[in-house]
């Protein structure tokens, strides 16, 4: 499989596109032209590579999780995006986008955030380039991710709580889009995942594919072959697409995306692919959670970053084509996996990749497989949530 059908025009099979108000069409065209030009510009790419090396700390390690592997029953390697600057993969995308925005002459940066890691990464990139930054965040997430709110403010960003709707990521994106419509001439909206109208899903996927390029080279060096399976958590899905993309042509490699199973089969969840249906959300056609009347349903996950009723169109295409398989892990399974990794490897993961860690703990292996798991972020931000649940 060579990749998506026509991402250059914003389509991944039947998914993707550009469903936005007319006022944003010009800004999206401008962004598309700028990215197509600058990604072929050697000076731009050299500057971006330097930022990834000097600011982010790339390449991130591929870690041999020996004691966790014993629990799973086969060899498990962790791609350590938790060791990137700011503590998650989000910084790969934000530095690239803010660098691009600065080349485009944009003088103001806005973003949305759920778990807060994208907000922190955007605030970091804006501070590096000396640009003012506004971050929209659901009021529910402001409460449960207070540490990251403080970090964003320390970095000079203005954090605006959004109380509308479920007061989570979906509603933060709505407010960020309203801001962008009003200030489109001088403002760049740094979307944090492979969602939204074209060219964002393709732009973010390309910026995050550094994860998979590194991972593929590292596994080949460590094991002499590609892995049997790659597992990553999926909300909007940027860490997973970044890890999956460089392995598309390796047809022997199983790609496994893990969505938020929430409270279980009968309870609220965030499994947009597993239990959703096609629809349009935030400017693109993809799989999303809907009620009987076709309205967007509320998602639920103990992890703020997976608490989203949609998913990137490339993931919807991967699922429909059969190239990737999508399952879910419940809140309880994620909490259990969180504890297992902490106690076997001395690594406290974010609750988002804890969903990915849960999958091999329940799967069956022969013992000869090599499994790569995307450890997309560290768990500092989730310690209070885990402690609160543990003490109930």
C-alpha positions in Angstrom: 0.0 0.0 0.0 1.5 3.3 -1.1 -0.6 5.6 1.0 -3.7 7.7 0.9 -5.6 8.1 -2.4 -5.1 11.8 -2.9 -4.0 13.7 0.2 -2.7 16.4 -2.0 -6.3 17.4 -2.7 -7.5 16.7 0.8 -9.0 13.3 0.3 -8.3 10.0 1.9 -10.6 7.7 0.0 -14.1 9.1 0.8 -12.9 11.0 3.9 -11.4 14.5 4.2 -12.2 17.5 2.2 -12.9 21.1 3.2 -16.2 22.0 4.8 -15.7 25.5 6.1 -17.2 29.0 5.8 -16.2 30.9 2.6 -14.3 33.4 4.7 -11.7 30.7 5.6 -11.2 29.3 2.0 -8.6 32.0 1.2 -6.6 31.3 4.4 -6.6 27.6 3.7 -5.5 28.1 0.2 -2.7 30.4 1.4 -1.6 27.8 4.0 -1.7 25.0 1.4 0.5 27.1 -1.0 2.9 28.0 1.7 3.4 24.5 2.9 3.8 23.1 -0.7 6.4 25.8 -1.3 8.3 25.6 2.0 8.5 21.8 2.3 10.6 21.9 -0.9 12.7 24.8 0.4 16.0 23.5 1.6 16.6 26.5 4.0 13.1 26.0 5.6 13.6 22.2 6.1 17.1 22.7 7.4 15.8 25.2 10.0 13.0 22.8 10.9 15.5 19.9 11.3 17.6 22.1 13.5 14.6 23.0 15.7 13.7 19.3 16.0 17.3 18.5 17.0 18.2 21.4 19.2 14.8 22.3 20.7 12.8 19.1 20.7 15.8 16.8 21.4 15.3 14.4 18.5 15.8 11.7 17.7 13.8 10.3 20.7 14.9 6.9 21.9 13.5 3.5 21.0 13.4 1.8 24.4 13.7 -1.9 25.2 10.9 -2.5 27.8 12.3 -5.8 29.2 10.1 -6.2 32.3 7.0 -4.9 30.6 7.8 -7.4 27.8 7.7 -10.2 30.4 4.2 -9.2 31.3 3.1 -9.2 27.7 4.9 -12.4 26.6 6.8 -11.0 23.7 9.4 -8.3 22.9 8.0 -4.7 23.4 9.8 -1.6 22.3 8.6 1.9 23.2 9.0 4.9 21.0 9.7 7.5 23.7 7.9 10.7 22.6 7.5 11.4 26.3 11.1 12.4 26.3 10.6 15.1 23.7 10.7 18.7 24.9 7.4 19.6 26.7 6.7 15.9 27.3 4.8 14.8 24.2 4.9 14.4 20.4 2.9 17.6 20.0 6.0 19.8 19.8 7.0 18.3 16.4 3.9 19.8 14.8 3.7 23.1 16.6 7.3 24.1 15.9 6.8 23.2 12.2 3.5 25.2 12.0 4.7 28.3 13.9 7.9 28.3 11.8 5.7 28.2 8.7 3.4 30.9 10.1 6.4 33.2 10.7 7.5 32.7 7.1 4.0 33.6 6.0 4.1 36.9 8.0 1.4 35.8 10.5 1.8 37.8 13.8 -0.6 36.0 16.1 -1.0 32.3 17.1 -4.1 30.5 18.3 -4.7 26.9 19.2 -7.1 24.5 20.9 -6.1 21.9 23.4 -7.7 19.0 25.3 -5.1 17.3 27.5 -3.1 20.5 27.5 0.0 19.1 25.8 -0.8 20.7 22.5 -1.5 24.0 24.2 1.9 23.8 26.0 3.7 22.9 22.8 2.0 25.7 20.9 2.8 28.2 23.7 6.4 27.0 23.7 6.7 27.5 19.9 5.1 30.9 20.0 7.4 32.0 22.8 10.4 30.8 20.8 9.4 32.9 17.8 8.2 35.8 20.0 4.6 35.7 18.9 1.5 36.3 21.1 -0.5 33.1 21.7 -4.2 32.4 22.7 -5.2 28.8 23.6 -8.8 27.7 23.9 -9.5 24.9 26.3 -12.7 23.3 27.5 -13.6 24.3 31.1 -13.8 20.6 32.1 -10.2 20.1 30.8 -9.0 23.3 32.5 -10.0 21.7 35.8 -8.6 18.3 35.2 -5.4 19.5 33.5 -4.6 22.4 35.8 -0.8 21.7 35.6 -0.7 22.3 31.9 -2.8 25.5 32.2 -0.2 26.9 34.6 2.6 25.9 32.2 0.9 27.6 29.3 0.4 30.8 31.3 4.1 30.7 32.4 5.1 30.5 28.7 3.1 33.7 28.1 0.0 32.3 26.5 -3.5 33.4 27.3 -5.7 30.4 28.2 -9.5 30.9 27.5 -11.8 28.4 29.2 -14.8 27.3 27.0 -17.9 26.4 29.0 -20.2 25.6 26.0 -21.4 22.1 25.3 -19.5 19.4 27.1 -16.7 21.9 27.8 -14.0 19.6 26.3 -11.9 19.5 23.2 -14.7 19.6 20.6 -16.0 22.9 22.1 -12.5 24.3 22.3 -12.0 23.7 18.6 -15.4 25.4 17.9 -14.2 28.6 19.7 -10.8 28.5 18.0 -12.5 28.4 14.6 -14.7 31.4 15.6 -11.6 33.3 16.5 -9.8 32.4 13.3 -12.8 33.5 11.2 -12.7 36.9 12.9 -8.9 37.4 12.7 -8.0 35.4 9.7 -5.7 38.1 8.1 -3.0 38.1 10.7 -3.6 34.9 12.7 -2.5 31.3 12.2 -4.5 28.6 13.8 -2.2 25.7 14.9 -4.5 22.7 14.7 -3.1 20.0 17.0 -4.1 16.8 15.3 -4.7 15.2 11.9 -8.2 16.7 11.8 -9.9 19.7 10.3 -10.2 21.0 6.7 -7.5 20.4 4.1 -4.5 21.0 4.2 -4.3 20.4 8.0 -4.6 16.6 8.1 -1.8 16.3 5.5 0.3 19.1 7.0 0.2 17.7 10.6 0.7 14.1 9.3 3.9 15.1 7.5 5.2 17.0 10.4 4.6 14.1 12.8 6.0 11.4 10.4 9.4 12.1 11.8 8.3 9.7 14.6 7.8 6.8 12.3 10.9 7.5 10.2 13.0 7.4 13.3 11.2 4.4 14.6 11.7 2.4 11.4 15.4 3.1 11.3 15.8 2.3 15.0 13.9 -1.0 14.9 15.9 -2.1 11.8 19.1 -1.3 13.7 18.0 -3.1 16.9 16.2 -6.1 15.4 17.4 -6.4 11.9 13.9 -6.3 10.6 10.6 -4.4 10.7 8.3 -5.0 13.7 5.4 -7.4 13.6 3.0 -4.9 15.1 2.7 -1.2 15.9 0.3 0.1 18.5 -0.7 3.7 19.2 -3.6 5.5 20.9 -6.0 7.4 18.7 -8.1 10.4 19.5 -7.7 12.9 16.7 -4.8 10.6 15.8 -1.6 12.6 15.1 0.8 10.5 17.1 -0.6 7.3 15.5 -0.4 8.6 11.9 3.1 9.9 12.6 4.1 6.5 13.7 2.1 4.5 11.1 2.9 6.4 7.9 6.5 5.3 7.2 5.3 1.6 7.6 2.5 1.7 5.1 4.5 -0.2 2.4 5.6 -2.8 5.0 2.5 -5.0 4.5 3.7 -7.5 7.1 3.5 -4.9 9.8 0.1 -4.8 11.6 -1.0 -1.3 12.5 -3.3 -1.2 15.5 -5.0 2.0 16.7 -6.6 2.1 20.2 -9.5 4.4 20.8 -11.0 5.4 24.1 -13.4 2.7 25.3 -14.5 5.0 28.2 -16.8 3.3 30.7 -17.3 0.2 28.6 -19.6 -1.2 25.9 -22.8 0.2 27.5 -21.3 3.5 28.8 -20.0 6.7 27.2 -16.8 6.4 25.2 -14.7 8.0 22.5 -14.5 5.2 19.9 -15.3 7.2 16.8 -14.2 4.5 14.3 -15.4 1.5 16.3 -18.8 2.8 17.1 -19.3 5.9 14.9 -20.5 6.5 11.4 -19.4 8.9 8.6 -20.3 12.6 9.0 -18.8 16.1 9.0 -17.1 17.7 12.0 -14.7 20.6 12.2 -14.3 21.0 8.5 -13.8 17.4 7.3 -15.7 14.3 6.5 -14.7 11.4 8.8 -16.0 8.9 11.3 -17.7 10.4 14.3 -20.0 9.8 17.2 -23.6 10.7 16.4 -27.0 10.3 18.1 -30.1 8.9 16.4 -30.8 12.3 14.8 -27.4 12.7 13.3 -26.2 15.3 15.8 -22.6 15.0 17.2 -22.7 13.0 20.4 -20.6 13.7 23.4 -17.5 11.6 23.9 -16.0 10.4 27.1 -12.6 9.3 28.2 -10.6 9.5 31.4 -7.8 10.9 29.2 -8.5 14.4 28.1 -6.6 14.0 24.8 -8.9 11.1 23.7 -12.2 12.8 24.8 -13.2 13.8 21.2 -16.2 12.6 19.1 -14.3 12.4 15.8 -11.0 11.2 14.3 -8.7 12.2 11.5 -9.9 11.3 8.0 -6.7 9.3 7.3 -7.6 7.0 10.2 -11.1 6.5 8.8 -9.5 5.6 5.4 -7.0 3.2 7.1 -9.9 1.5 8.8 -12.2 1.3 5.7 -9.3 0.0 3.6 -8.3 -2.6 6.1 -4.7 -1.4 6.3 -5.1 -0.7 10.1 -7.2 -2.2 12.7 -8.9 -0.2 15.5 -9.9 -1.5 18.9 -10.6 0.3 22.2 -9.5 0.2 25.7 -11.6 1.2 28.7 -10.8 3.7 31.3 -10.1 0.9 33.7 -7.8 -1.0 31.3 -5.8 2.3 30.7 -5.5 2.9 34.4 -4.2 -0.7 34.9 -1.7 -0.4 32.1 -0.6 3.0 33.5 0.3 1.2 36.8 1.9 -1.7 35.1 4.4 0.4 33.1 5.2 2.6 36.0 5.9 -0.4 38.2 7.8 -2.5 35.7 9.8 0.2 33.9 9.8 3.2 36.1 8.1 5.2 33.4 4.9 7.1 34.2 2.9 7.4 30.9 0.2 9.8 30.0 -3.3 8.3 30.1 -3.6 8.6 26.4 -0.8 6.1 25.5 -1.8 4.1 28.5 -4.7 3.0 26.2 -2.2 1.7 23.7 -0.2 -0.1 26.5 -3.4 -1.8 27.5 -3.8 -3.6 24.2 -0.7 -6.0 24.3 -1.4 -6.7 28.0 -4.7 -8.4 26.9 -3.5 -9.8 23.5 -2.0 -13.2 22.9 1.5 -13.6 21.3 3.7 -16.5 20.4 6.7 -14.9 22.0 8.7 -14.3 18.8 7.0 -11.0 17.8 8.4 -7.5 18.0 5.9 -5.0 19.1 6.4 -1.2 18.9 4.2 1.0 21.1 4.0 4.7 20.7 4.5 6.3 24.1 3.2 9.6 23.0 3.5 11.5 26.3 4.5 11.5 29.9 2.1 11.3 32.8 2.8 14.3 35.0 -0.4 16.0 33.9 -2.4 12.9 34.8 -1.1 12.1 38.3 -3.9 14.0 40.1 -6.6 12.2 38.0 -5.1 8.8 38.6 -4.7 9.5 42.3 -8.3 10.7 42.5 -9.7 7.6 40.9 -7.4 5.3 43.0 -8.7 6.9 46.2 -12.4 6.6 45.3 
